[in-house]
């Protein structure tokens, strides 16, 4: 998230705005037990093009990639949800 998005997110949290769930963190983590599938899930339907690269790298490094891939997918899903919430709230306000 950019600095601006983080600032907006903090303000939204203070206002009690709930996170828009676009990508489910548990699903992303579980799918990353298979090589890179969780990252492909995160990339599909979003503007997170880096996730395609992470998915292919996890595919190449499998089975070791499960160690970092599962927690990273959960964290990335939460970040994507926060970004979408910031975007949606900005869209609604203007």
N, C-alpha and C positions, 0 to 999 in steps of 0.2 A: 504494500500500500504506500502511496505517496504521502508526504508530510501533510498536505492539504486534506487528503482523505482521512488520515488518522485524526486530525483536528476535528473534522466534521463528525467522525465516528464518536469521538469523546463527547461532543455536544449532544449527539443523538442519544447516547447512553444516559447522559444526565437528564434528558427529557423523558426517558423511559421507553424509547422506541425499541421494539423487538426486532431481532435479526430476521431478514428475509431468507428462508432456507431454499436455496437454489440447488445446491449440491449437498447431499447428506454425508457428513464426515465418517460415520460408521460404514456406510456403503463403500466410500472411497478407500478406506483402510482395508476392508475385507477384500475388495477387488484387487488390491495391490498384493495380495498373497499370490496371485497369478502375475507373471512378469509384466509390469507396466500397465495392466488393465485399469487400475485405479486412476492413473494419470490420464489415460485416454478418456475415461469417464469425466474427469474434471475438465478436460479440454473441449469435449463435445458440447456445442451449444453455448459456449462462452467465448470471450475474447482472450482467454488465457492460452495463447499459442505456445508459450514455454512448456506447458504441460505435455505437448506432443514430444518434445525433445527429451524431457525427463522420462517419459514412458519408454521411448526407444533405448535410452541409456539403462533404465532398469531392466529392460528385456535383455540387453547385452550382458549385464552383470548378474543375471539370475543364476543361482539361488541366493547369493549373498545380498542382493538388493532388497530382499524382504526385510532385512534388519533395519535399513533406513527408509525404505519405500513406504511401509505401512504407516509409521508415525508422521512422515512428511506429507502423505496424502491427507491424513486427518487435519493437520495444521493448515495445509493449502485449501482444503474445503472450507474451513472456518474463515480463512482470509477472503476467499471468493465470496462467501455469504456476506461478509462485512462490506466488501466493495459494492456488491449489488444493492445492499441496503442503503449505502451512501448515495449511489447513483439514483435509486428509486426515490429516496426522500428529496433529493435535489430536483428531480423531475417534477415531483408533485408540488413543490413549493413555488415553482416559477411558471 
